[in-house]
Amino acid sequence: MNDKAVEAVWKALDKFNIELPSWGFANTGTRFGKFIQASAATTIEEKFSDAAQVHAATGACPTLALHVRWDLPKGLKDLPEVEKLVKRFAIRAGSINPNIFQNQEYKYGSIGNPDPAIRQMAIRHILECVAISDALGSRDISPWFADGSNYPGTQNIRKRIGYFGEGLREIHTALKPGQRLLLEYKPFEPAFYHTDIADWGMAFLLAKGAGPQAFVLVDTGHHYQAQNIEQIVAWLLHHKMIGGFHFNDRRYADDDLTLGSIDPYQVFRIFHEIKMFEWESQTTADIAYMVDQSHNLKGKIEAMIQTVCTAQELYARAVLVDHGRLAKLQQDCSLVDAEETLRGAFWLDVRPVVREWRKSRSLPEDPMLAFRSSGYLERVTRERSERNRGTSSSYA
């Protein structure tokens, strides 16, 4: 690899930040129950502390996504505590995630609920999240809507489209300059007949209808089997409507697996579409890269480090695609040579270059080894094990 290529990778990694999810450090589980980890975070302070460990090891995670009602149960009243933690751990508050799916009132939906009082309840909560985001200097508000229905004929789908349009426009009017509303989509679960925002097209139309500060968020686990995610990314880039990613991997559905553990080539292809767009347009895509994973079997901090390191390596490979050569081969329909140009970058071993980048930035050359050698996991396991033993492992 020549000096010019190494320089390009280093510059790209300097700007490549990945947000961590607060909920990814806590005890979570499946629909059948929770699997308790003795070292799991039980407070927002512990979540900030764990996130700081990942950032120290990787140098790429300066922000922590917060989930209102989980992390700020008192809403705006919890801001002083969060602000103290931001200063203490040098980790900024990232995207603010509303909770419009857990309350009993949301059994039949939130903004799509037939009951106008419940729709307003959900809107008020999201507006509070906008205020929290503004107070913490966070840019993005990222609601995920579980709204939908399980049986044909039980809901008026068209009316619910209207409810969402009205509600999102009201929320958009409350956004401050610079804030963004990121709309996530998911084809199913927990709604199995119809989900109100089931795919990127629905999210695209709702975001467009809401206003110019609304964009689409792509969760890499929220697609049907074998769906071409990079094509979706290309469409959203073309229309300047992509706002961010939630990184994870999947084998069947929304599996929350570590990024690239199942299909690293797909993650590379997604990054390639972004880098190709930037090369063609000579602009930088304004995309928030975020992790959305809840690990029940892997150690939570180690899984986050693993995901971040994988993302850095796959991103570096995408940087090394010869975009000029590829563009000419595509134009000439030189299929084999074009594909090999892409595949050649994917198969490059970029780990030595990434290690040298870390060394030059006074970061651990081996983030996982550095974390394991720090003694942090053993210490917090001792401190938290008693509290975690008291955590219920059942959803029944």
C-alpha positions in Angstrom: 0.0 0.0 0.0 1.5 3.3 -1.1 1.9 6.4 1.1 -1.0 8.2 -0.6 -3.4 5.3 0.2 -2.2 5.2 3.8 -2.7 9.0 4.2 -6.3 8.6 2.8 -7.1 5.9 5.3 -5.7 7.9 8.2 -7.6 11.0 7.3 -10.8 9.0 6.9 -10.4 7.3 10.3 -9.7 10.7 12.0 -13.3 11.8 11.0 -15.0 8.4 11.4 -16.9 8.6 14.7 -19.4 6.0 15.9 -22.0 6.6 18.6 -22.5 4.0 21.3 -26.0 3.1 22.7 -26.5 3.5 26.4 -28.9 0.5 26.4 -26.2 -1.7 24.9 -24.4 -1.7 28.3 -27.4 -2.8 30.4 -29.0 -6.2 30.9 -31.3 -7.0 28.1 -32.8 -10.1 26.6 -35.1 -11.9 24.2 -38.9 -12.0 24.2 -38.5 -15.1 26.4 -36.3 -13.6 29.2 -33.2 -11.8 30.2 -29.7 -13.3 30.6 -28.0 -11.4 33.4 -24.4 -10.3 33.2 -22.6 -9.5 36.5 -20.8 -6.7 34.9 -23.8 -5.0 33.1 -24.4 -1.4 33.8 -27.3 -0.7 36.2 -27.2 3.1 36.2 -26.7 5.9 33.7 -23.4 6.7 35.5 -22.2 3.1 34.8 -23.3 3.4 31.2 -21.2 6.6 30.7 -18.3 4.9 32.4 -18.5 1.8 30.1 -18.8 4.0 27.0 -15.7 5.9 28.1 -13.8 2.6 28.1 -14.7 1.8 24.6 -13.8 5.4 23.5 -10.4 5.1 25.3 -9.7 1.8 23.5 -10.8 2.9 20.0 -10.6 6.7 19.9 -13.8 6.7 17.8 -16.7 6.9 20.2 -17.1 10.4 21.7 -20.9 10.3 22.1 -23.4 8.1 23.9 -27.0 7.8 22.7 -29.5 8.2 25.5 -33.0 6.6 25.7 -35.4 8.9 27.5 -37.4 7.1 30.2 -34.6 4.5 30.5 -31.8 7.0 31.1 -33.8 10.1 32.0 -36.9 8.8 33.8 -37.7 12.3 35.1 -37.1 13.9 31.7 -35.8 17.4 31.9 -35.3 17.2 35.6 -32.5 14.6 35.0 -30.5 17.0 32.9 -28.2 18.3 35.7 -27.1 14.7 36.5 -26.4 14.0 32.8 -24.4 17.2 32.4 -22.2 16.2 35.3 -21.6 12.8 33.7 -20.7 14.4 30.4 -18.0 16.4 32.1 -16.8 13.6 34.3 -16.3 11.0 31.6 -15.6 13.4 28.6 -18.4 11.6 26.6 -21.0 13.9 25.1 -24.7 13.2 24.9 -25.5 11.8 21.5 -28.8 11.2 19.8 -31.9 11.4 22.1 -34.2 8.4 21.7 -37.9 8.8 22.7 -39.7 5.9 24.3 -43.1 5.7 22.6 -43.6 1.9 22.7 -43.3 0.8 26.4 -46.2 2.5 28.1 -49.5 0.6 28.4 -51.2 3.4 26.5 -49.2 2.5 23.4 -50.7 -1.0 23.1 -52.4 0.0 19.9 -49.8 2.5 18.8 -48.4 5.9 19.7 -48.6 8.6 17.0 -50.6 6.2 14.9 -53.1 5.3 17.7 -56.8 5.8 16.9 -57.2 7.7 20.2 -56.2 11.4 19.8 -55.4 11.7 23.5 -52.7 9.0 23.2 -51.4 10.5 20.0 -50.9 13.8 21.8 -49.3 12.0 24.7 -46.7 10.5 22.4 -46.2 13.9 20.7 -45.7 15.6 24.0 -43.0 13.1 25.0 -41.1 13.5 21.7 -41.3 17.3 22.1 -39.8 16.9 25.6 -37.0 14.9 23.9 -36.5 17.8 21.5 -36.1 20.1 24.5 -33.7 17.6 26.2 -31.6 17.4 23.0 -31.4 21.2 22.8 -30.3 21.5 26.4 -27.6 18.9 26.0 -26.4 20.2 22.7 -27.4 17.0 20.9 -28.3 17.3 17.3 -30.4 14.2 16.5 -33.8 13.0 17.9 -34.3 9.4 16.8 -37.7 7.9 17.5 -38.4 4.3 16.7 -42.1 3.6 16.3 -43.4 0.1 17.1 -46.9 1.2 15.8 -48.8 -1.3 13.6 -51.3 -4.1 13.8 -51.3 -7.9 14.0 -54.5 -8.8 12.2 -56.1 -7.7 8.8 -59.0 -5.3 9.2 -58.3 -4.3 12.7 -56.9 -0.9 11.9 -57.4 1.7 9.2 -54.0 1.9 7.6 -54.7 5.0 5.6 -55.9 7.0 8.6 -52.8 6.0 10.5 -50.7 7.4 7.6 -52.5 10.7 8.2 -52.0 10.5 11.9 -48.3 10.1 11.4 -48.1 12.9 8.9 -49.8 15.3 11.2 -47.8 14.3 14.3 -44.4 14.5 12.6 -45.2 17.9 11.2 -46.0 19.1 14.6 -42.8 17.7 16.0 -40.8 19.2 13.2 -42.0 22.7 14.0 -40.4 22.4 17.4 -36.9 21.6 16.1 -34.3 24.2 16.7 -31.9 25.2 13.9 -29.4 22.4 13.4 -31.5 19.7 15.0 -32.6 16.7 13.0 -35.5 14.3 13.2 -34.3 10.8 12.1 -37.1 8.4 11.2 -36.3 4.7 11.5 -38.2 1.9 9.8 -38.7 -1.8 10.4 -40.7 -4.3 8.4 -42.1 -6.2 11.4 -41.9 -6.9 15.1 -43.7 -6.3 17.3 -46.4 -5.6 14.7 -46.7 -8.6 12.5 -49.5 -7.8 10.0 -48.6 -4.2 9.2 -46.1 -1.8 10.6 -46.8 1.9 10.1 -43.2 2.7 9.0 -42.2 -0.6 7.5 -39.6 0.4 4.9 -37.3 3.1 3.7 -39.9 4.4 1.2 -42.5 5.1 3.9 -39.8 6.7 6.1 -38.7 8.8 3.1 -42.2 10.1 2.4 -43.0 10.8 6.0 -39.7 12.6 6.5 -40.2 14.7 3.3 -43.7 15.6 4.5 -42.5 16.5 8.0 -40.0 19.1 6.8 -36.4 19.8 5.7 -34.8 18.8 9.0 -36.2 15.3 8.9 -34.2 12.4 7.4 -34.2 8.6 7.2 -32.3 6.4 9.7 -31.1 3.0 8.3 -30.9 0.2 10.9 -28.9 -2.6 9.2 -31.0 -5.2 11.0 -34.3 -3.8 9.9 -34.7 -5.4 6.5 -36.1 -8.5 4.9 -33.8 -11.4 4.2 -31.4 -10.8 1.3 -32.6 -7.2 0.8 -30.1 -5.0 -1.0 -29.3 -2.4 1.8 -26.6 -0.6 -0.2 -29.2 0.1 -2.9 -31.4 1.8 -0.3 -28.4 3.8 0.9 -27.7 4.8 -2.7 -31.3 6.1 -3.2 -31.2 8.0 0.1 -27.8 9.5 -0.8 -29.1 10.5 -4.2 -32.0 12.3 -2.7 -30.0 13.7 0.2 -32.3 12.0 2.7 -30.0 9.7 4.7 -29.4 10.9 8.3 -27.8 8.0 10.0 -27.2 4.4 10.6 -27.9 2.0 13.5 -25.1 -0.6 13.1 -25.6 -4.3 13.9 -25.8 -7.6 11.9 -28.5 -10.2 11.3 -28.9 -13.8 10.3 -32.7 -14.0 10.3 -34.4 -10.8 11.6 -33.4 -8.0 14.0 -30.8 -10.1 15.7 -28.6 -7.4 17.2 -25.4 -9.3 16.3 -22.0 -7.5 16.3 -21.4 -5.6 13.1 -19.9 -7.7 10.3 -20.2 -11.0 12.2 -22.5 -12.5 9.5 -21.9 -10.5 6.3 -18.9 -8.2 6.4 -19.0 -7.8 2.6 -22.4 -6.2 2.9 -21.1 -3.6 5.5 -18.2 -2.9 3.1 -20.6 -2.4 0.2 -22.7 0.1 2.2 -19.5 2.0 3.1 -18.4 1.9 -0.5 -21.7 3.5 -1.7 -21.1 6.3 0.7 -17.4 6.8 -0.3 -18.3 6.6 -4.0 -20.9 9.3 -3.5 -18.4 11.5 -1.7 -15.8 11.0 -4.5 -18.3 11.8 -7.2 -19.9 14.8 -5.4 -16.7 16.1 -3.8 -18.7 16.5 -0.6 -18.8 14.8 2.8 -22.1 12.9 3.5 -23.6 14.2 6.7 -24.3 10.8 8.3 -24.5 9.9 12.0 -23.0 6.4 12.5 -24.5 4.7 15.6 -24.4 1.3 17.1 -27.7 -0.3 18.1 -26.9 -3.7 19.7 -28.0 -5.4 22.9 -25.7 -8.3 23.7 -27.0 -11.1 25.9 -24.2 -13.6 25.5 -21.1 -11.6 24.6 -19.5 -9.3 27.1 -21.1 -5.9 26.5 -18.0 -3.7 26.4 -16.0 -6.2 24.5 -18.8 -6.6 21.9 -18.8 -2.8 21.4 -15.1 -2.7 20.9 -15.3 -5.6 18.5 -18.0 -3.8 16.5 -16.1 -0.5 16.4 -12.9 -2.1 15.3 -14.7 -4.0 12.6 -16.4 -0.8 11.3 -13.0 1.0 11.2 -11.4 -1.8 9.2 -14.3 -2.1 6.7 -14.5 1.7 6.4 -10.8 1.8 5.6 -11.2 -0.8 2.9 -14.0 1.2 1.3 -11.7 4.3 1.3 -9.1 2.2 -0.7 -11.4 1.5 -3.6 -10.0 3.1 -6.8 -13.1 5.2 -7.5 -11.7 6.7 -10.7 -10.9 3.4 -12.2 -14.1 1.9 -11.0 -16.2 4.7 -12.5 -14.6 4.2 -15.9 -15.1 0.4 -15.8 -18.7 0.9 -14.8 -19.2 3.3 -17.7 -17.6 0.8 -20.1 -19.7 -2.1 -18.6 -16.4 -4.0 -18.0 -18.2 -6.2 -15.5 -15.4 -8.5 -14.4 -12.8 -5.8 -14.0 -15.3 -3.5 -12.2 -16.3 -6.2 -9.8 -12.6 -7.2 -9.2 -11.8 -3.6 -8.5 -14.4 -3.5 -5.7 -13.5 -7.0 -4.4 -9.8 -6.2 -4.5 -10.3 -3.5 -1.9 -12.5 -5.7 0.2 -9.8 -8.4 0.5 -7.0 -6.0 1.4 -5.6 -6.6 4.9 -5.9 -3.1 6.4 -5.2 -4.1 10.0 -1.5 -3.0 9.9 -2.5 0.4 8.6 -5.2 0.8 11.2 -2.8 -0.2 13.9 -0.3 2.4 12.7 -3.1 5.0 12.7 -3.9 4.1 16.3 -0.2 4.2 17.3 0.2 7.7 15.7 -2.9 8.9 17.7 -1.6 7.5 21.0 -4.3 4.9 21.0 -3.8 1.2 21.9 -2.7 -0.7 18.9 -4.9 -3.6 20.0 -8.0 -2.1 21.6 -9.4 -5.5 22.9 -6.1 -6.4 24.5 -5.8 -3.0 26.1 -9.2 -3.2 27.6 -8.7 -6.7 28.9 -5.4 -5.7 30.4 -6.9 -2.6 32.2 -8.6 -4.6 35.0 -11.8 -2.5 34.4 -14.0 -5.5 33.7 -12.9 -7.4 36.8 -13.4 -4.3 39.0 -16.9 -3.4 37.8 -17.9 -7.1 37.9 -17.1 -7.1 41.7 -18.9 -3.8 42.2 -22.0 -4.6 40.2 -22.5 -8.3 40.7 -24.7 -8.0 43.7 -27.0 -5.5 42.1 -27.3 -7.6 39.0 -28.2 -10.7 40.9 -31.3 -8.9 42.0 -32.3 -8.2 38.4 -35.3 -10.1 37.2 -34.5 -12.6 34.4 -38.2 -13.1 33.4 -40.6 -11.1 31.3 -43.5 -13.0 32.7 
